[in-house]
Amino acid sequence: MITVLGATGFIGSHLIKKINQLGLDCQAPHKSENLNGKDLGKVIYCIGLTADFRERPLETVEAHVCKVLDILQNTEFESFLYLSSTRLYSFDDSLATEENILKVNPAYPSDLYNISKIMGEALLHACGRQVKIARLSNVYGKDFASKNFLSDVIRQSVDRKHITLENTLDSEKDYISVDDAINILLYIATRGKRVVYNVASGINTSNRKIMERLSFLTNCRVDVHPNAREIKFPPIDVALTRSEFAYQPSNLLADMDNLVQRYTNQHGE
């Protein structure tokens, strides 16, 4: 039995669809359901906030820490896979491996997200049970209603034919397709041998490359805000994930055509 917690979210809903396609036994309890005393089998914990965490700090801690603690204290399970984030490497200057020491600054508002994810991970490490942690990079797919960067610039390019960037063209980070992500997450949940895994493409893509591709596909104009910040995340090491699961990630730039076409079909004129 696989139990997906957070099954109505972007990752969780795709996981449920994939699990059903594979014919595996699964359940997706509603967030209000009382799970106390239940055996949840193999848990995949997808509950969490993403781009809106700054406006919802209390809910962020509730999702990333408090609900995890409740599950650990009050349920039985065979294994527990926690979806963390490669944002935890934001202060690193070199290749981000699973063994890196993580750094945070409590005075920095954006670090509330990182601190809450680290606390969630720490609870799992300390609980003495069968646990796994997947640090996900920026997952993309047809999640066009979200506030995430990629969804936002695709909307702007199609709807307005004009993108205004708040970060510089040289800013860059790692992107992974939702299909790649859920395949790896299921592998980790059902047969993973390690505790911590990076789930990423292993390749950073710059805003410049994304804008060039969007400009070609939609003929949009791109402006950069005068006070734009440069944000560069370190490259994510996926050597362990590749070696254990024979993982070959998709490429964001190659997938841009399909993403733009899907959004245009749904919302374009």
JOQUI-V320013 format. One record per residue. RES is the residue in one letter. PSI is psi in degrees with one decimal (999 if undefined). D_FIRST is the distance of its C-alpha to the first C-alpha in Angstrom with 2 decimals. Layout:
[[RES;PSI;D_FIRST] [RES;PSI;D_FIRST]]
This chain:
[[M;128.1;0.00] [I;128.3;3.80] [T;118.7;6.49] [V;116.3;9.83] [L;127.1;12.81] [G;36.0;16.00] [A;-11.4;14.80] [T;-8.3;18.39] [G;-180.0;19.97] [F;-54.4;21.10] [I;-48.1;18.45] [G;-41.9;15.53] [S;-37.7;16.74] [H;-35.6;17.14] [L;-46.5;13.65] [I;-44.0;12.31] [K;-44.7;15.02] [K;-43.1;14.27] [I;-42.0;10.57] [N;-39.9;11.93] [Q;-35.9;14.79] [L;-8.3;12.85] [G;24.2;11.24] [L;153.8;7.59] [D;124.1;5.05] [C;163.3;5.25] [Q;153.9;7.47] [A;82.2;10.69] [P;143.1;12.62] [H;151.0;16.37] [K;-21.9;18.26] [S;-5.8;20.21] [E;136.9;17.46] [N;115.6;17.85] [L;1.5;14.77] [N;129.7;16.96] [G;-3.0;15.83] [K;152.3;12.21] [D;116.9;9.33] [L;0.1;7.18] [G;-129.6;5.08] [K;110.5;6.13] [V;134.6;8.56] [I;112.3;10.87] [Y;102.0;13.97] [C;4.8;16.21] [I;129.3;18.49] [G;167.9;22.04] [L;155.9;25.51] [T;-104.0;27.36] [A;-20.1;30.93] [D;13.2;31.58] [F;-29.4;30.97] [R;-34.4;34.76] [E;-11.9;35.33] [R;61.2;32.46] [P;-38.9;32.64] [L;-42.1;31.45] [E;-31.5;28.34] [T;-47.4;27.68] [V;-38.5;27.69] [E;-45.5;25.62] [A;-42.4;22.84] [H;-18.7;23.04] [V;-59.5;23.80] [C;-43.0;23.84] [K;-35.0;20.42] [V;-46.8;18.98] [L;-41.1;21.13] [D;-43.1;19.94] [I;-43.4;16.25] [L;-38.4;17.49] [Q;-30.5;19.80] [N;2.9;17.99] [T;164.6;14.26] [E;148.4;12.30] [F;154.7;9.73] [E;-41.8;9.20] [S;161.8;10.57] [F;115.2;12.08] [L;119.3;13.50] [Y;127.1;16.55] [L;107.3;18.45] [S;-153.7;22.06] [S;146.2;25.13] [T;-4.0;27.92] [R;-22.4;30.32] [L;-16.8;30.34] [Y;13.0;32.69] [S;-23.2;35.21] [F;1.7;37.91] [D;148.4;37.64] [D;-8.8;40.58] [S;-168.1;39.22] [L;130.1;36.17] [A;106.3;32.99] [T;164.9;30.93] [E;-21.6;27.94] [E;-3.8;30.48] [N;144.0;32.88] [I;129.9;34.11] [L;141.4;33.16] [K;140.3;35.99] [V;161.7;36.23] [N;105.9;39.12] [P;-22.1;38.54] [A;-10.0;41.70] [Y;112.9;40.31] [P;-38.9;38.56] [S;-17.8;36.17] [D;-6.2;34.94] [L;-40.1;33.22] [Y;-51.5;30.23] [N;-43.2;30.36] [I;-41.7;30.96] [S;-38.6;28.00] [K;-40.3;25.65] [I;-40.0;27.30] [M;-42.3;26.87] [G;-45.2;23.13] [E;-43.0;23.01] [A;-39.0;25.36] [L;-43.0;23.28] [L;-43.0;20.35] [H;-33.2;22.87] [A;-12.2;24.39] [C;-16.5;21.50] [G;18.9;21.23] [R;178.4;17.44] [Q;103.7;15.24] [V;156.1;15.80] [K;151.6;16.57] [I;128.5;18.85] [A;114.6;19.54] [R;104.0;23.05] [L;137.4;23.24] [S;-162.2;26.65] [N;109.8;27.90] [V;130.6;25.48] [Y;154.7;27.36] [G;-160.1;26.77] [K;54.2;27.97] [D;59.4;27.45] [F;-10.4;31.09] [A;-9.1;31.05] [S;167.0;30.14] [K;6.7;32.82] [N;154.0;31.85] [F;-51.0;34.82] [L;-43.6;34.02] [S;-39.2;33.23] [D;-45.5;36.36] [V;-29.1;38.71] [I;-43.4;37.50] [R;-46.6;38.25] [Q;-41.8;41.62] [S;-36.3;42.55] [V;-46.1;41.97] [D;-41.1;43.02] [R;-15.0;45.92] [K;27.7;46.79] [H;123.5;47.21] [I;132.7;44.98] [T;115.6;45.99] [L;133.0;44.31] [E;-17.0;44.00] [N;158.5;43.33] [T;164.1;45.58] [L;-26.6;45.33] [D;-5.6;44.83] [S;146.6;41.73] [E;153.4;38.67] [K;175.3;34.97] [D;138.5;31.95] [Y;141.1;29.95] [I;139.3;26.73] [S;149.9;25.59] [V;-33.6;22.39] [D;-43.6;21.38] [D;-43.8;22.02] [A;-47.3;20.22] [I;-32.8;16.85] [N;-45.7;17.06] [I;-40.6;17.81] [L;-39.6;15.19] [L;-38.6;12.40] [Y;-47.7;14.42] [I;-45.0;14.75] [A;-35.1;11.14] [T;-24.4;10.20] [R;10.0;13.68] [G;139.5;16.07] [K;-13.4;18.72] [R;176.2;20.49] [V;-46.7;20.11] [V;132.1;21.94] [Y;138.1;22.09] [N;126.6;24.46] [V;94.8;22.96] [A;176.5;26.23] [S;-25.1;28.69] [G;2.6;31.06] [I;125.8;34.00] [N;143.8;35.67] [T;129.2;37.14] [S;156.1;40.18] [N;-34.9;41.04] [R;-47.1;44.10] [K;-39.5;42.19] [I;-42.9;39.98] [M;-39.2;43.11] [E;-41.6;44.97] [R;-43.0;42.28] [L;-38.6;42.02] [S;-40.3;45.82] [F;-41.0;46.04] [L;-33.1;43.47] [T;-4.5;44.64] [N;34.9;48.16] [C;159.7;47.35] [R;144.2;49.45] [V;125.1;48.05] [D;150.7;49.63] [V;128.6;48.75] [H;139.3;49.36] [P;-30.0;52.39] [N;24.8;50.45] [A;140.3;47.38] [R;149.1;45.64] [E;121.3;44.54] [I;113.4;40.93] [K;119.4;39.80] [F;149.9;36.51] [P;154.1;36.51] [P;142.5;35.01] [I;127.2;31.43] [D;119.7;30.93] [V;22.0;27.99] [A;-41.5;29.22] [L;-41.2;26.31] [T;-42.1;23.74] [R;-45.5;26.01] [S;-36.1;26.51] [E;-33.4;22.92] [F;10.3;21.48] [A;50.0;24.77] [Y;127.7;24.56] [Q;96.8;27.37] [P;154.9;27.38] [S;169.9;29.07] [N;126.9;32.36] [L;-47.7;32.87] [L;-35.5;36.49] [A;-25.1;35.70] [D;-7.4;33.10] [M;-38.6;35.54] [D;-47.8;37.14] [N;-40.0;33.95] [L;-45.9;33.06] [V;-41.8;36.58] [Q;-40.3;36.68] [R;-43.9;33.47] [Y;-41.7;34.84] [T;-42.5;38.25] [N;-34.5;36.90] [Q;-37.9;35.09] [H;-15.1;37.73] [G;168.3;40.83] [E;999;44.02]]
